[in-house]
Amino acid sequence: MGRLAAGASVALTLLLPPGAIAAGNGTLVLKTDSGPHSFTIELATTPAERALGLMYRRALPADAGMLFLYEKPQPLTMWMRNTFIPLDMVFIGTDGKVHRIESRTEPFSTQIISSEGAVQGVLELNAGTAATIGLKAGDEVVYPGLNGAPKP
């Protein structure tokens, strides 16, 4: 019965309109030289949420993303297995600032993408978003739970 329930959950996720899941979890702001940029984000904090991530989704609204947030800073690795949408991965340092950006990741790739150091989280956005808003290492990421801010 467990496999059936998991399969049904994935099937329901695939039937939802783009952005339906990410719509209610919060707002994250990226402060860049071009100004503040707000994104509606879905939060992934459990092992199951992190394992699924944005896999199997066919679209992501331009102002949406997923934030993988961790209790303790650590080196992280990501990949694009079963992910249809090319993404920018924004690794967020323990200071709540952009540590590094992996731009325009390749859908379905199993190549490991490393944080290249201890980070507190990873923000996934549509590919090209970081370049469009001028996001760079050192820019501030504002969201509860980052850089000592209270958690949502």
Secondary structure as GFF3:
##gff-version 3
##sequence-region A 1 152
A	DSSP	alpha_helix	2	15	.	.	.	ID=ss1
A	DSSP	three_ten_helix	22	24	.	.	.	ID=ss2
A	DSSP	beta_strand	27	32	.	.	.	ID=ss3
A	DSSP	beta_strand	35	44	.	.	.	ID=ss4
A	DSSP	alpha_helix	47	52	.	.	.	ID=ss5
A	DSSP	beta_strand	64	78	.	.	.	ID=ss6
A	DSSP	beta_strand	87	92	.	.	.	ID=ss7
A	DSSP	beta_strand	98	102	.	.	.	ID=ss8
A	DSSP	beta_strand	113	126	.	.	.	ID=ss9
A	DSSP	alpha_helix	129	133	.	.	.	ID=ss10
A	DSSP	beta_strand	140	142	.	.	.	ID=ss11
###
